[in-house]
Amino acid sequence: MKWSVCTTGMKDRPLEDILRLVRAWRASGAPVEGLEIWVGHLEPYAARGPSALEGLASRLADEGLSVPVISGYTYFSRSPRDRDADLQDVRRYAEMASALGGPAIRTFFGHLASRQASPELWDESLAALVEARVIARGMGADLLVETHYQTFADSLASLRSLLDSVPGGDLGLIFDAANFNPDHFDPLDVLREVYPAVRHVHCKNYHWNHEAWYQSVPVSAFDPSGDVDNDRVLRELAARGFEGFVSLEYFGRRGFSALLQSLEEARWRSA
């Protein structure tokens, strides 16, 4: 497997600054081989036309960096008008992906917990997700659903239903072990069952505050005091032959410190 970094946690920095950081990290031995790029970081390039994105893709390739995923924020569940807007966004993201050489597109599925979704809302949202996949695939990219709390992809039961419901049976997932912690699910139980659908992985760690989720404290990915045993998760992935990217994903100032420590830990594991 290969290491990448999510730029979603650095929305306050332009992509050029992030690329300078990545060069410095790589020069110090961090095993970063890819960038999972937030669509907001790509918007300035897209505004200048496909050639600007193609130029960015060429630069990244010259530096030995892959773009496994571009990260959008679409849900397909809020309202009919919002679903239409999400479909328009997926088309725009697919154009970006095409110019970058066809990386996958990250989406969420649902804007609230699966247990709160009525059958009608689930079906309407699923129909929009399926349509979005057709749009993305028609332009050379795949659409991957991230496993995330407070979405329709938040539990083993909901993921089973989702994977069984998508025509073709080939929906891809972005597996995020930490996102099962808020609901007290064991991520390995989920991973072992949905692994055939896993295309990409997110990696982070927290001291989770179950009384106030967004006051949880980020710690480095392999900190044994954290609530996520990423060593076990990565061993399971390795045992199953996973060869894709594992993206370190952190947010905010404290998250940035945890990211730096995680890069050092990843370097030790790759030595």
RODO-2510 file (C-alpha; in nm, 4 decimals, decimal comma):
residues 271
     n   res          X          Y          Z
     1     m     0,0000     0,0000     0,0000
     2     k     0,1021     0,3611    -0,0551
     3     w     0,0725     0,6757     0,1576
     4     s    -0,1022     0,9950     0,0547
     5     v    -0,2190     1,3106     0,2301
     6     c    -0,5659     1,4690     0,2162
     7     t    -0,5667     1,8401     0,1385
     8     t    -0,9225     1,8719     0,2769
     9     g    -0,7725     1,9449     0,6189
    10     m    -0,5746     2,2394     0,4819
    11     k    -0,8514     2,4414     0,3200
    12     d    -0,6930     2,7653     0,4444
    13     r    -0,3764     2,7016     0,2413
    14     p    -0,3513     2,7306    -0,1375
    15     l    -0,2480     2,4142    -0,3166
    16     e     0,0876     2,5647    -0,4136
    17     d     0,1739     2,6053    -0,0440
    18     i     0,0678     2,2467     0,0253
    19     l     0,2893     2,1237    -0,2575
    20     r     0,5845     2,3061    -0,1013
    21     l     0,5093     2,1336     0,2289
    22     v     0,4891     1,7960     0,0569
    23     r     0,8259     1,8518    -0,1114
    24     a     0,9827     1,9289     0,2271
    25     w     0,8195     1,6228     0,3864
    26     r     0,9412     1,3981     0,1079
    27     a     1,2913     1,5467     0,1290
    28     s     1,2990     1,4505     0,4975
    29     g     1,1998     1,0932     0,4154
    30     a     0,8206     1,0963     0,4548
    31     p     0,6799     0,8234     0,2248
    32     v     0,4205     1,0462     0,0544
    33     e     0,3400     0,9148    -0,2926
    34     g     0,0056     1,0856    -0,3505
    35     l    -0,2282     1,3725    -0,2758
    36     e    -0,6013     1,3374    -0,2255
    37     i    -0,7030     1,6852    -0,3387
    38     w    -1,0060     1,8798    -0,2158
    39     v    -1,2052     2,0163    -0,5093
    40     g    -1,1767     2,3672    -0,3642
    41     h    -0,8028     2,3498    -0,4182
    42     l    -0,8660     2,2641    -0,7831
    43     e    -1,1216     2,5380    -0,8521
    44     p    -0,8608     2,8100    -0,9314
    45     y    -0,7032     2,5817    -1,1916
    46     a    -1,0392     2,4767    -1,3357
    47     a    -1,1360     2,8444    -1,3702
    48     r    -0,8425     2,8877    -1,6072
    49     g    -0,9541     2,5951    -1,8219
    50     p    -0,8595     2,2297    -1,8724
    51     s    -0,5038     2,3166    -1,9774
    52     a    -0,4285     2,4530    -1,6290
    53     l    -0,5442     2,1296    -1,4660
    54     e    -0,3515     1,9264    -1,7219
    55     g    -0,0451     2,1351    -1,6411
    56     l    -0,0951     2,0629    -1,2712
    57     a    -0,1263     1,6909    -1,3478
    58     s     0,1990     1,7035    -1,5424
    59     r     0,3794     1,8804    -1,2579
    60     l     0,2556     1,6285    -1,0039
    61     a     0,3627     1,3392    -1,2243
    62     d     0,7075     1,4951    -1,2695
    63     e     0,7382     1,5067    -0,8902
    64     g     0,6294     1,1449    -0,8561
    65     l     0,2953     1,2282    -0,6945
    66     s    -0,0277     1,0518    -0,7848
    67     v    -0,3806     1,1851    -0,7315
    68     p    -0,5850     0,8809    -0,6282
    69     v    -0,8996     1,0792    -0,5374
    70     i    -1,0420     1,4295    -0,5603
    71     s    -1,2645     1,5046    -0,2630
    72     g    -1,6037     1,6615    -0,3172
    73     y    -1,8918     1,7247    -0,0799
    74     t    -2,2062     1,5770    -0,2294
    75     y    -2,4814     1,3886    -0,0427
    76     f    -2,7802     1,3307    -0,2792
    77     s    -3,0291     1,3495     0,0071
    78     r    -3,1041     1,7016     0,1249
    79     s    -3,3823     1,7997    -0,1188
    80     p    -3,4716     1,7522    -0,4865
    81     r    -3,3090     2,0866    -0,5662
    82     d    -2,9958     1,9921    -0,3722
    83     r    -2,9821     1,6554    -0,5477
    84     d    -2,9860     1,8330    -0,8821
    85     a    -2,7051     2,0607    -0,7616
    86     d    -2,5074     1,7578    -0,6431
    87     l    -2,5404     1,5986    -0,9864
    88     q    -2,4170     1,9193    -1,1477
    89     d    -2,1232     1,9228    -0,9056
    90     v    -2,0347     1,5624    -0,9876
    91     r    -2,0294     1,6511    -1,3568
    92     r    -1,7964     1,9443    -1,2797
    93     y    -1,5737     1,7273    -1,0598
    94     a    -1,5620     1,4614    -1,3323
    95     e    -1,4345     1,7275    -1,5735
    96     m    -1,1603     1,8086    -1,3222
    97     a    -1,0818     1,4400    -1,2803
    98     s    -1,0616     1,3924    -1,6560
    99     a    -0,8100     1,6739    -1,6877
   100     l    -0,6048     1,5221    -1,4053
   101     g    -0,5951     1,1812    -1,5684
   102     g    -0,9049     1,0195    -1,4212
   103     p    -0,8746     0,9979    -1,0428
   104     a    -1,1774     0,8831    -0,8476
   105     i    -1,4222     1,1296    -0,6918
   106     r    -1,5134     1,1150    -0,3226
   107     t    -1,8759     1,1566    -0,2221
   108     f    -2,0849     1,1077     0,0882
   109     f    -2,4175     0,9292     0,0775
   110     g    -2,6819     1,0963     0,2900
   111     h    -2,6643     1,3944     0,5227
   112     l    -2,7955     1,2225     0,8364
   113     a    -2,7560     0,8902     1,0152
   114     s    -2,8843     0,5860     0,8293
   115     r    -3,1258     0,5037     1,1107
   116     q    -3,2953     0,8404     1,0487
   117     a    -3,3474     0,7855     0,6757
   118     s    -3,6966     0,6907     0,5668
   119     p    -3,7232     0,4223     0,2974
   120     e    -3,8456     0,6910     0,0555
   121     l    -3,5490     0,9200     0,1261
   122     w    -3,3059     0,6294     0,0932
   123     d    -3,4502     0,5254    -0,2438
   124     e    -3,4570     0,8793    -0,3836
   125     s    -3,0986     0,9398    -0,2701
   126     l    -2,9819     0,6062    -0,4051
   127     a    -3,1304     0,6834    -0,7464
   128     a    -2,9361     1,0112    -0,7550
   129     l    -2,6150     0,8373    -0,6442
   130     v    -2,6523     0,5796    -0,9217
   131     e    -2,7085     0,8593    -1,1744
   132     a    -2,4001     1,0399    -1,0458
   133     r    -2,1912     0,7251    -1,0938
   134     v    -2,3054     0,7033    -1,4541
   135     i    -2,2033     1,0659    -1,5101
   136     a    -1,8606     1,0178    -1,3497
   137     r    -1,7877     0,6911    -1,5254
   138     g    -1,8924     0,8364    -1,8569
   139     m    -1,6098     1,0880    -1,8134
   140     g    -1,3480     0,8352    -1,7035
   141     a    -1,3715     0,8606    -1,3244
   142     d    -1,5306     0,6480    -1,0567
   143     l    -1,7452     0,7748    -0,7691
   144     l    -1,6459     0,6392    -0,4273
   145     v    -1,8645     0,6610    -0,1146
   146     e    -1,6847     0,7421     0,2086
   147     t    -1,7814     0,5494     0,5205
   148     h    -1,8820     0,8226     0,7654
   149     y    -2,0876     0,8715     1,0776
   150     q    -2,4113     1,0677     1,0379
   151     t    -2,4503     0,9527     0,6768
   152     f    -2,6325     0,6603     0,5176
   153     a    -2,2939     0,4787     0,5036
   154     d    -2,2354     0,4697     0,8788
   155     s    -2,2750     0,1044     0,9782
   156     l    -2,2231    -0,2472     0,8532
   157     a    -2,5973    -0,2934     0,8036
   158     s    -2,6355     0,0250     0,5985
   159     l    -2,3263    -0,0546     0,3926
   160     r    -2,4578    -0,4024     0,3162
   161     s    -2,7827    -0,2500     0,1941
   162     l    -2,6006     0,0125    -0,0124
   163     l    -2,3598    -0,2334    -0,1761
   164     d    -2,6420    -0,4742    -0,2543
   165     s    -2,8599    -0,2009    -0,4032
   166     v    -2,6264    -0,0427    -0,6583
   167     p    -2,6639    -0,1968    -1,0055
   168     g    -2,3623    -0,4006    -1,1067
   169     g    -2,2633    -0,4699    -0,7477
   170     d    -1,9392    -0,2793    -0,7961
   171     l    -1,9788     0,0375    -0,5877
   172     g    -1,6420     0,1442    -0,4470
   173     l    -1,5833     0,2658    -0,0922
   174     i    -1,3386     0,4923     0,0851
   175     f    -1,2874     0,3093     0,4141
   176     d    -1,2306     0,5295     0,7188
   177     a    -1,1834     0,3293     1,0396
   178     a    -1,2040     0,6346     1,2670
   179     n    -1,5490     0,7234     1,1384
   180     f    -1,6993     0,4151     1,3044
   181     n    -1,5761     0,5203     1,6482
   182     p    -1,8556     0,7715     1,7278
   183     d    -2,1143     0,4927     1,7055
   184     h    -1,8967     0,2386     1,8908
   185     f    -1,8611     0,0041     1,5909
   186     d    -1,5484    -0,2090     1,5529
   187     p    -1,4017    -0,0990     1,2175
   188     l    -1,2395    -0,4389     1,1627
   189     d    -1,5781    -0,6103     1,1732
   190     v    -1,6895    -0,3753     0,8967
   191     l    -1,3679    -0,3967     0,6964
   192     r    -1,3683    -0,7756     0,6873
   193     e    -1,7125    -0,7808     0,5310
   194     v    -1,6914    -0,4866     0,2895
   195     y    -1,3265    -0,5265     0,1871
   196     p    -1,4042    -0,6285    -0,1750
   197     a    -1,5534    -0,2790    -0,2233
   198     v    -1,2626    -0,0868    -0,0650
   199     r    -1,0785     0,1245    -0,3218
   200     h    -0,9136     0,3851    -0,0968
   201     v    -0,8481     0,4309     0,2758
   202     h    -0,8455     0,7257     0,5169
   203     c    -0,6274     0,7125     0,8262
   204     k    -0,6518     0,9306     1,1382
   205     n    -0,6813     0,8918     1,5147
   206     y    -0,8497     1,0679     1,8080
   207     h    -0,9189     1,0726     2,1745
   208     w    -1,2902     1,0677     2,0999
   209     n    -1,5313     1,2721     2,3106
   210     h    -1,8584     1,0804     2,2915
   211     e    -2,0443     1,3581     2,4715
   212     a    -1,9254     1,6328     2,2361
   213     w    -1,7987     1,4815     1,9118
   214     y    -1,6403     1,7951     1,7728
   215     q    -1,4372     1,8471     2,0873
   216     s    -1,2513     1,5238     2,0208
   217     v    -0,8721     1,5616     2,0318
   218     p    -0,6679     1,4480     1,7308
   219     v    -0,3589     1,2369     1,7970
   220     s    -0,1127     1,0796     1,5573
   221     a    -0,2282     0,7837     1,3534
   222     f    -0,0338     0,5230     1,5524
   223     d    -0,0518     0,6787     1,8981
   224     p    -0,1439     0,3827     2,1240
   225     s    -0,3455     0,6138     2,3493
   226     g    -0,5812     0,6975     2,0617
   227     d    -0,9141     0,5263     2,0099
   228     v    -0,8335     0,3834     1,6650
   229     d    -0,5964     0,0872     1,6312
   230     n    -0,4645     0,1717     1,2870
   231     d    -0,1912    -0,0910     1,3157
   232     r    -0,4607    -0,3605     1,3214
   233     v    -0,6448    -0,1978     1,0326
   234     l    -0,3331    -0,1767     0,8157
   235     r    -0,2329    -0,5335     0,8995
   236     e    -0,5774    -0,6495     0,7910
   237     l    -0,5491    -0,4537     0,4661
   238     a    -0,2012    -0,5921     0,3993
   239     a    -0,3152    -0,9478     0,4689
   240     r    -0,5886    -0,9041     0,2098
   241     g    -0,3469    -0,7705    -0,0504
   242     f    -0,4548    -0,4064    -0,0546
   243     e    -0,2246    -0,2127    -0,2889
   244     g    -0,4033     0,1226    -0,3014
   245     f    -0,3497     0,4486    -0,1167
   246     v    -0,3899     0,5204     0,2531
   247     s    -0,4527     0,8938     0,2998
   248     l    -0,3681     1,0678     0,6244
   249     e    -0,6579     1,3033     0,7003
   250     y    -0,6506     1,5660     0,9743
   251     f    -0,8235     1,8998     1,0300
   252     g    -0,7336     2,2193     1,2147
   253     r    -0,4224     2,3388     1,3977
   254     r    -0,4083     2,0455     1,6407
   255     g    -0,4798     1,8121     1,3539
   256     f    -0,1827     1,9504     1,1605
   257     s     0,0497     1,8605     1,4471
   258     a    -0,0977     1,5091     1,4496
   259     l    -0,0462     1,4885     1,0723
   260     l     0,3237     1,5754     1,1056
   261     q     0,3714     1,3080     1,3719
   262     s     0,1756     1,0597     1,1593
   263     l     0,4085     1,1239     0,8650
   264     e     0,7045     1,0440     1,0898
   265     e     0,5349     0,7248     1,2075
   266     a     0,4589     0,6275     0,8483
   267     r     0,8271     0,6791     0,7648
   268     w     0,9292     0,4368     1,0395
   269     r     0,6851     0,1779     0,9100
   270     s     0,8063     0,2152     0,5534
   271     a     1,1785     0,1941     0,6389
***
